[in-house]
């Protein structure tokens, strides 16, 4: 294919790069002869996929007598004297050969095809369905018409798009790379599987506000905006948790939402400022029942995309998501990683000594539980590949979670790790409004001290809790991260159009 993948946008004129200038001249020539380079419609009687399915068993060198009009992007073109060949591709990736012979279309039409059509153009070709002497299923053209003239050339085959270009120009990535098209189609299959699993368990899908008066439901830094109509600051949601819990108070006992969240934080291979998440709450459940649900969701998604609990990643490596998943205590994993016993009761001074031995940088604003979690991340980095529920997080970093029914200082919270990253988190939810107020008050004090991730006191949420919130299990899982687990790709490849800085 031709090369111009990083051609900057420029104004029309004499300083245009040659390939862009030539294509614009062809556009003008099409208009000058009274044709239309961007018509409102073109002939189309069948898809390429349907033609391939209908004539899949056709013998070599056969003329069917069937006339069809097909459309596609020209991705290959070979012009000879009296016979021209082209490969057309549809959006789903199906390809079909088009043949243009002098005796069928005449000299004028053949020369126009040779002169006006470039790689990347969208065309409509009308002709007989045949197989060539080599057995290639083809359309032997009677006529053709352009559907849309491409003014920029496609990238060359031998020079793959860089990751940055793939992300920034996803439309080009989708044209030239089959994997990009497969990834885009994988996501709706996963969404369908998730909803089917929830429906089988009689969960109700709801929608909650993205614009919120105050941020809550997670420890994260929010994006802030301003409402002219209400003359007040608003926040893009960091999580739908507090509204979903309001639903459960109201008697919607099993709810879930597939939502967009926004967190004003760093971006890397597993974090995006805007991302998709599932959150789910089940009345009269707990962290154990919600773990079972989460495993079912992941395994059903694997079957929907791979036909098996064993998924094959883009690099050919396999990951087994089936069977019974391992469980381990957070503090046991910390103890194993640092070589000494660490519990939820370990003083922060001792944790600091451990962190210093590990060579960690310590943020002075970190509270005891936060430091323990950072030590865990440090000693476990990249090691938790097979699915594992890491259970029993510090109470002081889990303000919306019920305290463990047996272990002091620990909350009934788990994080699910797969491929070395956190895929989901689940809880036995705190339902006592008095304790919840105390926890949020502590969070507000941290916020006053400069913790930008601390939660605020949400009086309306506390009021809802005072109408009696049933015992429940709750779960949040990143959809983009689920796709990462299924494909082995980074988060920017699983999001169709991730946020990127504008080009300079």
N, C-alpha and C positions, 0 to 999 in steps of 0.2 A: 504494500500500500504506500501511498505518498506520505511525505513527512511534513508536518507543521503543527505538532502537538502543543508547542508552547508559543505559537505566534501571538504576539500581543495585539489587542484591539487597536486598530488605527483608522483614521478618517479616510474616506475615499479620496483618490487623487493620484498624482504621479509617483508619490513615494510609497505606494503599496508594495509589499513583497510580490515577487513575480507570479507565484502560483495564485495568490488572491486576486491579483490584477487580471490574469488570464480568465479566471472563472467569472469575474464580474463582466468581462467583455463578452463571454459566452451568454451570460444572462441578457445583456443588451441585444445580442444577435437574435436570441429567441424572441424577444419582444419586437425587434425590427421586422422579422418575417411574419408578424401577426399572430404569433403563438403566445402562450402564457407560461412563464417559468414556475408560477405558484397557483395552479388552478384550484377552483373551489372543490372539484371532484374529478375522479378519473375512473375508467372502467375497472370493475373488480367483481368477478363472479365466484371466486373461490379463494381460500387461503392456500398457501404452499403446503401447510401441514395436511390439509384435507386431500389435496391432490396426491401427496406422497402416500397417504393411507389408502386411498381408493385404487391407486395403480401400483401398489408395492410389489406385485408379482409379475409385472409386465416383462415379456421376453425381450431379448436384444433386437434392435433395429425393427421396431414395430410402430406403425402409425395407428392411433386409436380412432381417429375421426372426431374426437371430442375437442370442441373449441372452448377455451377458458380465457378469462382475463385475470391476471394476477398482478400483485404489487410487491415491491421489495426494494431494499437498498442495494445498490450495486457495490459488491465487495471485491469482485474480480472482473477483469475485462481484457479480452484478447481480440484484437482486430487484425484480420488478414484481408486478402484481396476480395474474395467473393463470399466468405463465411466468417461471421463474427460470433464470439462466445462471451457470455457474461454469467456470473453467479449472483443470484438475487437472494437476499436474506430478509426474513420477517422478524418482527420483534421478539418472538419466542425462540429465535435461533434457527428455525427451519430454513434450509437452503434449497434452491432449485436452479438448474441451469436453463438459461435462455439462449436460443440460437437464432441468428439473423442471416438469412441467405439472400444473395442477390436476386435469384429467380423468384423468391417469395415476396420480398418487400420492394424491389426495384432499386435502381442506382441512387436516386435522390434521397430516399428514406434511409438507406444504408449509410450514405455519406453523412447525413445529419446525425445518425447514431454515433458514428466514428468521431465526428467533430465536436458535438455538443455535450455528450455524456461523459462524466468523470466518475471516478470512484467516490462513493459517498452519496451520490445522487439517488433520490427516490423516484422510481419509474413504475409505470403500468405497461405490461406487455400482454397483448392478445394474440393467441395462436393455438395450434393443435398440440395436444399432449402426445408426445412420442418418446421412444427410447432411441438413443443414438447408436451408431455402429459399435460403440464401446459399451453399450448397455446403460448409459446414463439417462435417467428420467429427465425429460426436458420439455420446454415450451418452444415449438418452432414458430417464430413470430410471423404474423400477418401484418401487424402494426404495433407501434409503441407510442407512448406519450409520457412526457416528464410529469412527475407529481410534485417534486420540490427540488430545486437546484441547490446543491451544497456549495457554498462560497468559501468554505475552508476544507482543505484536504485532510484525510484521515491519517493517523500515525502509521509509520512503516511497520511491517510485521516483525522485522528483526530487531527493532528497538522498543522494548516494552515500556509502557508508561511507568513513570516513577510513582511511588505511593502518594506523594503530595499531589501529583497531577491527577491520579485516579480519584482522589478525594475531592479535589477542587473542581474537576471537570467530569463529574460522574456520568454525565450524558455521553461523553466520548468513551469512557470506560465501559459503559453498557453496550455501546455499538461494537467495540473491537474485542472485548474479552468475555468468553462464554462463562467464566467463573463469576463475573460480576452479575450477569443475568441470572445465573443459578442462585446466587446469594439473595438477590432481590425477590426471587420467587419462594425462597425458603421461609422468609419471614411470615407471609400470610399463612403458610402451612402450619407453622408453629402456633400462630395466633388462633387458628381454627382448632388445633388440638387442645390448647389451653382452655378455650371456651367449652369445648365438648366435655373435658374432664370436670370442669366446674358444674356444667349442666347435669351431668350424671349424678353429681352429689347434691343437686338441688340448691345451688348457690344462685343468688340474684346479682346480675351485673348492674351497677349504678354508675352515675357520673357525679363528681363533686367539683367544687370551684377550683380553677387554676389561679384566679386572682383572690388573694386572701387579705383580710384586715391585719392579721399577724401570722408570722410563720411558726409552724410547729409540726410535731410528728417525727422529727429526726434532729440530730445534732449536725447542723450544716449551715453554711453562710448563704443567705438568700439574695436573690436579685430584687432590687427595689424599684418601684415605679410610682407614678402619680396619677390620680384620677381627677380630671378637670371637672367632671360632673358632680363628684362628691367632695371635691376640694380636700383631698386627703391622700396620704401615702398608702400604697398597697404593696404587697409582696407576691411574686410568683411562687407558687407552692414548691416546697421542698419535699413534701409527702402528703398524701391524702388521709393519713391515719385518723386524725381527730374528727374529720367529717364522717368517715366510715364507721367509727365507733358511735357517733351520734345515731347513725342508721340502726345499729344493733340495739341501742337504748330504745328506739322507736318500734322495735319488734321485727325488723328485718334481720332475722337471726343468722343468716349466712349470706354475706355480701362479698363481692370482689369488684375491683376496678382495674382496668388496663389504662394507665394514665401517663401523661408527660410530666416529668418533674424537672426542676431547674435549680441547680446549686452553683453558687458563685465561687467556685473553687478551681483547683488545678485540673489540667487535662493531660492524660497520658494514655498508655495502651489499654487501660481498663476503666478510665474515668472520662466522662464527657459532661460539659456544663448542662446540656439538655439531653435527657435520656428517658427511655420508656421503662415503666415498672408495673408489676402486678402487686397489688396489696389485697389481702383477703382476711376476713374475720369470721369466726365461727363461735356462736353462743354455745356455752356449755362444753367447749373444747379446751385444750391447754397446749403447752409447747410440744407434747408428745403427739397428739392428734393432728396438729398442724404440720408436724414433721412428716407424718405419713402422707398427708395431702401433697406436700411439696415434692416428695419423692415420686408420687404418682404423676404429678404434673410434668416433671422432668422426663420420666420414663415414657410417658405417653407421647411427649414431644419428640423423643428420640425415635420411637416407632413410626410416627407420622412422617418423619423426614428421612429415616434410614431403613425402615422396615424391621428394625432390630434395636435392642438396648445397646448394642455395640455400634458406635458411630465412628466413621472414618473422617479424619481431619483433612484439610486441604493439602497437607504434606504427606498424606498416606498413612500417618500414624493412627492407630485405633485406640479408642477409649471406651471402657466397659462401664455403662451407667446402670447396669442391671443388678439383680440380687439384693442382698441386705447390705446397707451402707454402714461403714464403721462409725462409731461414736467415741468421743474422748472428752475429758474435762479440760477446759482452758488452762486451769492452773496446773494440772498434771503435765500438759504439753509444755508449759513454761518451765516447770521444774526439770523435765527431761532435757530441755534445750539449754538451760543455764547450769545444770549439774548440781543443783541444790534445791531444797524444798521451798516452794513459794506458794502461799495461800492468799485468800482474800483478806486475811488478817495481817499479812506482812506489812510492816510500816513503810512509809514512803521513803524514809532515809535509807532503808535496806535496799529498796528497789533502785534508788539512785546509784548506790554502790555497784549493783549488778549491771545497770545500764552503762556505767562508766567503764567497767571491765570489758563490756562488749564493744566499746568504742562508739556508743550512741551519743547523738546530740540531744540534750534534754531541754525542752521548752519549760521555762519557769512557771508558766500558767497551767501546766498539766497537773491535774489532781491525781490521787493515788491510783484509782482505777484506770485512768487514761494512760498512765505510765506503764501499768501492768500490761495493758493491751498493746502498747507500742513495743514492749519487750517481746511479747508473743509474736507480733508481726516480724520483728527482726530475726528471731531464732527459727521461725517457721517458713520464712520467705522461700517460695518455690518448691517446698517439700510436700505440700498437701495436694497431690495430683488426683488420686482416686477420690471419689466422693466421701466426705467425712463431715459429720455434725460435730462441731466444736461447741461444747455445752458449758453453761455456768459462767456468765460474765459478771463483772463487778456491778453492784447495785448503784454506785455513785455515777456510773456512766449510762445507766439504763433507767431514766426517770419515769418512763411509762410502763415499766415491767414489774410484775409481782416478785417480791422477794422469794428466794428458794424456800421450799417448805421444810428443809432440813439443814442446809448449809448456811451459816451466818455470813453476811457480807456478799452473798452471791444472788444474782437474779436468775429467774427461770427463762433464760434467753440462750438461743443457739445461733451460730453462724454456720451456714453450709459452704464448705470450700470444695471447689473442683478446679483442677488445672492450676492450682496455686493462687487462685483469687476467690474472693467472697462472692458467691452466687446469690445467696438468699439469707434472710435472717428471720427467726421466729421466736414467739414469746408466749408465756402465760401472762395475760394482760392484767395490769393493775386496775382494780375496779373500785377501790375504796376512795371516795372523793376527798376525805380528810387527809389521808396520806398523800394523795395525788397533789393536793394544794401545797403540802409541805415540800414535796419534791420539786414542783415548779417554782416555788419561792426560792429554793436553793439555786435552781437554774438561773433565776433572775439576778441573784446576787453575783453569780459568775459572769453574767452579761454585764453587770455594772462594773466589774473588774476588768473588762476588755475582752471577754470571750465572745467572739463574733458568731460562734456556733451554738451558743446557749439558747435554750427555749425561753419563751415568754409566758407569763401567766395569762392563760386564755379563760376568762371568766365565764364565757358562754359554754365552753366545753365542760368546765367544772360544774356549772349549773345542770347541764345534761346528765352528768354522772350522778348528781344528787337525786335524779328521778329513778335511780337504781339501774346500774349496768350489770348484766348477767356475767358470770364467769365466762371467759372466752380465750381462745387461742387466736393469735394474729401472725401474719406472715407478709413479708415483702420480698420480691425477687426481681432482679433486673432482667428485662426482656432482652436487651442488647447483650448482656452477659450470658444469658441462656444460649443465645446464638453463638457466642464465643465458645461455650462449652461443646456445642454441637459441631462446630466447624474448625476450631483451633485458630480462628482469625482474631486480630485485634479489634477493639471496639469501633475504630473509625471505618473498618471494613463491614461491620455488621449494621451500621447506621447508613441509610441510603445517602443522606446529605448532612453529614456532621458539620458542626460549626467550625469554620476556618477563618483566619484573618483575611481581610480584603487584599487583593494584589496591589502592590505599590505602583 
